[in-house]
């Protein structure tokens, strides 16, 4: 069996779930999906507090802190509920972007230095070969 056949076999096997686990998964789902849906997904909201970094206590107590480490407090318009929503910090995104740019430039500089060094070695070998040919005449 070739690599393509193995990949297809793994894809088919990973997609299969035993009947017992499928039944258990369907029983674990909440009866009413509207209760589990945050209000900001289904209605208009106003941002009450801008995106801020979660404290250590908030990381443990507010589930919205988990994905990004930042939250914003929102107020839903029709239900008048205050909830927390995970958000991304613009400053952190900018820092990550410039860190990526810096690392890309570092890798490019290292690759350019290796190319220059390799070219010098190859030039030296070519000159040595020409010198030996001239001496043999």
C-alpha positions as CSV (number, residue, x, y, z in Angstrom):
1,X,0.0,0.0,0.0
2,X,1.5,3.4,-1.0
3,X,1.6,6.6,1.0
4,X,-1.7,7.8,-0.7
5,X,-3.5,4.7,0.3
6,X,-2.3,4.9,3.8
7,X,-3.5,8.5,4.1
8,X,-6.9,7.6,2.8
9,X,-7.1,4.6,5.3
10,X,-6.1,6.9,8.2
11,X,-8.7,9.5,7.1
12,X,-11.4,6.9,7.0
13,X,-10.5,5.3,10.3
14,X,-10.2,8.7,12.1
15,X,-13.7,9.7,10.9
16,X,-15.3,6.6,12.4
17,X,-16.6,6.7,16.0
18,X,-18.0,3.7,17.9
19,X,-21.7,3.7,18.4
20,X,-21.5,3.9,22.2
21,X,-19.4,7.1,22.1
22,X,-21.7,8.7,19.5
23,X,-24.7,8.0,21.8
24,X,-22.9,9.4,24.8
25,X,-21.9,12.5,22.9
26,X,-25.5,13.1,21.9
27,X,-26.7,12.7,25.5
28,X,-24.1,15.3,26.8
29,X,-25.4,18.1,24.6
30,X,-27.7,20.6,26.4
31,X,-31.4,20.3,25.7
32,X,-31.8,23.9,24.8
33,X,-29.0,25.4,22.6
34,X,-30.4,28.9,23.1
35,X,-29.4,28.8,26.8
36,X,-25.8,28.0,26.1
37,X,-25.6,30.7,23.3
38,X,-24.1,34.0,24.6
39,X,-26.3,37.0,24.1
40,X,-23.8,38.8,22.0
41,X,-24.2,36.1,19.3
42,X,-27.9,36.6,18.8
43,X,-28.5,40.3,19.6
44,X,-27.0,43.7,19.4
45,X,-24.5,44.7,22.1
46,X,-22.5,47.6,23.4
47,X,-18.9,47.3,24.6
48,X,-19.0,48.4,28.2
49,X,-15.3,47.9,28.9
50,X,-12.6,47.8,26.2
51,X,-10.3,44.8,25.6
52,X,-8.0,44.3,28.5
53,X,-5.6,41.6,29.7
54,X,-7.1,39.1,32.1
55,X,-5.7,38.9,35.6
56,X,-4.7,35.6,37.2
57,X,-8.0,35.4,39.0
58,X,-10.0,36.2,35.9
59,X,-8.1,33.5,34.0
60,X,-9.4,30.9,36.5
61,X,-13.0,32.2,36.9
62,X,-14.0,33.6,33.5
63,X,-14.0,31.0,30.7
64,X,-13.8,33.8,28.0
65,X,-10.3,34.6,29.1
66,X,-9.0,31.2,28.0
67,X,-8.7,31.5,24.2
68,X,-6.7,34.8,24.0
69,X,-6.0,36.0,27.6
70,X,-8.0,39.2,26.9
71,X,-11.6,40.0,27.5
72,X,-14.0,42.8,27.0
73,X,-17.2,43.4,29.0
74,X,-20.3,43.8,26.8
75,X,-23.9,44.8,27.5
76,X,-26.5,43.1,25.4
77,X,-29.2,45.5,24.2
78,X,-32.5,43.6,24.5
79,X,-31.7,41.2,27.4
80,X,-29.7,43.9,29.4
81,X,-27.2,41.2,30.4
82,X,-23.6,41.9,31.1
83,X,-21.3,39.2,29.7
84,X,-17.6,38.8,28.9
85,X,-16.3,38.2,25.4
86,X,-12.9,37.0,24.3
87,X,-11.0,39.6,22.2
88,X,-7.6,40.3,20.7
89,X,-5.4,43.1,21.8
90,X,-4.2,45.3,19.0
91,X,-0.9,46.1,20.9
92,X,-0.2,42.4,21.3
93,X,-1.0,41.6,17.7
94,X,1.4,44.4,16.6
95,X,4.1,43.1,18.9
96,X,3.7,39.6,17.4
97,X,3.8,41.0,13.9
98,X,7.0,42.9,14.5
99,X,8.6,39.9,16.2
100,X,7.7,37.8,13.2
101,X,9.2,40.4,10.8
102,X,12.4,40.6,12.9
103,X,12.8,36.8,12.9
104,X,12.2,36.7,9.2
105,X,14.8,39.3,8.6
106,X,17.2,37.4,10.9
107,X,16.7,34.2,8.9
108,X,17.2,36.1,5.7
109,X,20.4,37.6,6.9
110,X,21.7,34.3,8.1
111,X,20.9,32.7,4.7
112,X,22.6,35.5,2.8
113,X,25.7,35.1,5.0
114,X,25.8,31.4,4.3
115,X,25.4,32.0,0.5
116,X,28.3,34.4,0.6
117,X,30.5,32.0,2.5
118,X,29.6,29.1,0.2
119,X,30.4,31.2,-2.8
120,X,33.8,32.1,-1.4
121,X,34.6,28.4,-0.9
122,X,33.5,27.5,-4.4
123,X,35.5,30.4,-5.9
124,X,38.6,29.3,-3.9
125,X,38.2,25.7,-5.2
126,X,37.8,26.9,-8.8
127,X,40.9,29.1,-8.5
128,X,42.9,26.2,-7.1
129,X,41.7,23.9,-9.9
130,X,42.8,26.5,-12.5
131,X,46.1,27.0,-10.8
132,X,46.8,23.3,-10.9
133,X,45.9,23.1,-14.6
134,X,48.3,26.0,-15.4
135,X,51.1,24.4,-13.3
136,X,50.7,21.1,-15.2
137,X,51.3,22.7,-18.6
